[in-house]
Amino acid sequence: MQNKNVTNHSLLLTGTASLLASGLALASPNLGGQDGYINMPSAWTGQDGSWSIGYSHDKPYSTLWTSVTLFPALQMSGRYVGISGIQGFGQGHAGANTYGRYKDKVFDAKLQLVEEGEYWPALAIGRTDLFGTGLFRSDYVALGKHFGPLETTVGYGTGLIDGAFAGARWTLPDAPRWALVAEYDARDYRQDFRAEETFAGERASGLKAGVEYRWGWLSLQAAHQKSHAAINAMVTIPLNEREFVPKIYEPAPFQPKELPARPTAQQWHVDPHYARALQQALHRQDYTLVSLAYRRDTLSLNLSNSRISDMGRAVGRAVRTAMYFMPLETRTIKVTYSEQDMPVGSYEFFDMQALSDYLTGKIDRHRFKEYVLVRPAGPEDRIRHDSTGALAAGLSDDNGLAVLLSEDGDLVQLKQQDSLLNRFKLAPRLGFYFNDPSGALKYELGVAANLDRRIANGLYFNSQVAATLLEDVSDVTQPSNSLLPHVRTDIAEYKRGGKVKLNKAVLNQYFKPAGQWYGRVSAGLYEEMFAGAGGQLLYAPFDRRWAADVTVDALRQRDFQGWLGMRDYDTVSAIASLHYRLPYETTATLRAGRFLAKDNGARFEIKRRFRSGFEIGGWYTYTDGQDITSPGSPASPYRDKGIFFRMSLDALLPQDSRSRANFAISPWTRDVGQMVNSPGDLYPMVESGEWTLHQSDGLGNFSERADEANHPAVARPIERVTPGPNVRLRLEDSSHAFPPLSELGTTLLGAGAIVGLASLADERWKDLVAENRNNRLVKGWDKLGKAAPLLAVGGAGMALALGDSKLQNTGLIALQAATVSAGGSMLLKQVFNRARPEQNAGHWGHQPSDRSRSDSSFPSNHAAVTFAAITPFAAEYRAPWLYGVAAAASLGRTAGNKHWLSDVAAGGILGYFTGKWLWSAQRERERYPAMLDLGPGYAGVKLNHRY
C-alpha cells in the first residue's frame, strides 16, 4: 500500500457566539497555511500558541491545511493538497477509478531569527515541503516591518518561489475587522507539478490583491489573481488562553443549607455515621475512592476526582467540605490525592483557623503558605484500615444511567459511573483513514460499549465491545508488500472480520512500591490486534525535570474475528523511555528497545502543552527494520513518523472536565517502528499531578478566589529560555581567566616538549601495537578509543540534564570545553595536514592532495574532546584517576593505526588545558544567573553578584 495516513479521533463540537466574538490578534495565514499574504509568506510566525485550521481554493489547488505556532519563533504547517486536472493514478492502477484527482501531503516550517524592534525589521527563514515528494519545495528569507496599521514584508526565495517577493497588509483603522492585502508573487507556476496539464500552466506571477474579514476566531480572505479568484477560510484558536468558554455551569463549592452538627473525637470513633456523611458529601461532588481516618487530632483523606482537572482545586474543595464534618478537636487535615489508587500528591494543613481565614479571603496566600506542606505522596500516605477511626473506600454511590453530551470527547454517550470508578459507557465511534490508493478517504462508523470495574485496591478490569455499523476500509484490496512481520498492515483483514468484536479485556494492577516509583502489571486482550501480559515501572523524581520508565510485554497476535482466537505470530516488546521537561511546557521523550515487528531502534517524541491544556506533538522512529514500501527504498528505508493533537475539553466546556479528545495523523499500514497500545501508560497518569506540584507553591487553584486569578500557580507563566545574560557573563569570565602571555608561553613550551618526546617514540609505539593488532584486547582497545569522546560528552550531557546544581555546572563547562577543543583541533589539522600511520606516508609526511585537511592525523580530535570533557569533572571532584581513564581510552586510537602517539599526546594536552581553563573561569556556579526564571506576568533571568 502506498504511504497512507490514519486519523482516529473523537471530536467535540461545541462553541458559543460569545466565544467566536472574543477579541484576539489573529494570525494571518496565506493560502498554504503559513503566516503571509495571498501566496507569499511574511516575516512573522503568529502568536505563541495560535492554532489555525482552514480550507483554501486556488485553482487548480484545493487545500485543507492546519498550522500552529509551536514556540514564539517557530511555525509548523501541514496541508493536504488536491490538484484538479490530473488523476492520482494512471490507467491500469488499482486505484485509478476510485482515488480521484492527484493529492499530496505537504509540511512547511518557518523560523523567525530576529524579532521586530523599534528600528530594525523582523527576520525569518522558511522552507515549504520539508520532506516527502518535494513537489512544492521552496526556501526563502523574509524581512518585515510594521508602520502603524500597515504591515510590510520583502523577501527572496528559491525553488517554486523564484526570486524577490513582497507583501503588504493594511488594517482599516475605522473598521479593524477588515484588511486589504497586496503582494508581488514571485512563484514560477510553470515549474509546478505537471503544470502543462493543469490550470497552473496558465497562471503568472506579479501583483495580486485581496480583502480579509475577521470575526473573533473566524477569518475569510478573497483574492484576485489576474487569471482567477481564490478564497481562504479559517478558524484560529488561541491555545495559550486558559479557557475559551466561561464556566457558567460549574457547581459552586460545597456549602450545606443546614450546618451539620460536628462530632467530638469520641463520637466520631463510636458512630460511623459521621464519617459516612462526609464521604457521601464528597461523592456528590464527583470525588472517587474516598477513604477517611481520624487519629491524634488529624483527619486524613485519600481521594481522587473524576471531573475537576486541577489537582490543587480538587484538594481545596475536599478540604472545604471536610471542615463542615470534621471532629471538633481536629488540628490537622491531611489530603492525599491519587490516580488509579496510586498516591500522587500530599497536602497537610496545620492551622484550621488559618485555613478558614484563607478560604474566606481574610489572609493572603503568602501568609497561608506558612501553615501548609505540599509534597509528593508515597505508599506511607495511604490510610490503613486496620484500626479505629478509619473508613475504607467501600461505599459506592451510583448515579444511574444518564445521557451525556460532550463528555470524554464523545458527542453523546450513555453512561453510568459510581464513586469506586466502576463504569459503563456506550458511545459512537468514528475513524478516518486517508490517502490509500483504493480511495483518498476511508471511514469506519460504529458504536463501542466500555465496562470498567475496580476489583480491589489498584486492581482494575477494563473491557470494550465494539460493533461496526458502516465502513469501507475493508474495500482495500491491494496486498501489503511489507517484508516485516505484518503487525499493522493487515488492517483491512481485521475490518473484514467480525462486525462485533471484543476489542479489549485486560486486568491492570497498579501499585506504588516507593515514594517516587509507580508500577503496573497487565494481562489480557490489549487491543484489536494483540493480546499479552506485561508490565511497566516508572521512576518520576519530584525535584527533577526527568522521569524514566521500562515497559516489557509478551504479546500474541489476535485473529481477524476479534474474540479469543489467536494467530501464529508472537513477540516480546521491551521499551525503555526517558521523559524530560523542557521550557515552554514541552516534554521530550526518547524510547529505545524492541518494537512490535521485532525491529530494534529508538523513537523520539516531543510535545508541547499549552495553557488551555491542549497538547500538540509528533514523533520520529529509527529502527533496523527495512521498510521499503514506497516512498521507502533499500537505500533509504521508510521511518515511522506522525503528529498528534490532544484536546483538553476543559477549555471548551462551560464546566470543569478532565475529558480529552485525541486526533492523530500517522501511517496506518506500516509495520516498522510500531508499538502495542498500552493498557495503562503510567507517565500520562502522573504527569499532570507532577506539573501541579512543580508549579509555584503546588496549591494550584486551591481557594478559587477571584483575587488570585493571576497567581503563578493558577495562571501558569510560560517557562522561557533566556540564555543571553548567562552566556555573556561566562564569556567575560573566561576571557578574564585566560592565562597571561608569559604563563601562556611557558605552557606552550611545556606542551611542545611533551609532544616532541612522544614524537620520538612514534615509530617504536607503532611497531609495538602492530605486533599485537590481532589480539582481542587490542581490538577492544581500538573500539574504546573510538567511543571515548561520545561517552565523555554523553556523560557531560547527562550531568547537565539530570544532576544537582554543582554537577550541572560542571557538565556545562565540560560541554563548552569539548566544543572549544574540537574547534582548536580542527584548526591545527588544517595547519599540519599530517598523514595518518595507515597511509604509510612517513612519520611526519603530508596527506595526499586528494585527502581533506580535516582528516589530518595531528592532533587527535578524539583525545582532545575526551580530555576536555573529563578534565572539569576531575578538577571539580578532585578525581585525578579520571585523567588515567582519559589517557587509556585516547591511546586506543593508536591501537587501530589511526593516530601516532604524538597525535594523542597533542590532543590530550589541548583538551586538558581547555577544560582546566574553562573550569577555573566558571567553577563558581553561584555567580551565574539561572537560564530560567519565572514569576507572575514575567519571565527572565536574575543576576547574583558577590562582593
Order of alpha helices (4+ residues) and beta strands (2+ residues): beta-alpha-beta-beta-beta-beta-beta-beta-beta-beta-beta-beta-beta-beta-alpha-alpha-beta-beta-alpha-beta-beta-alpha-alpha-beta-beta-beta-beta-beta-beta-beta-alpha-beta-beta-beta-beta-beta-beta-beta-beta-beta-beta-alpha-alpha-alpha-alpha-alpha-alpha-alpha-alpha-alpha-alpha-beta-beta
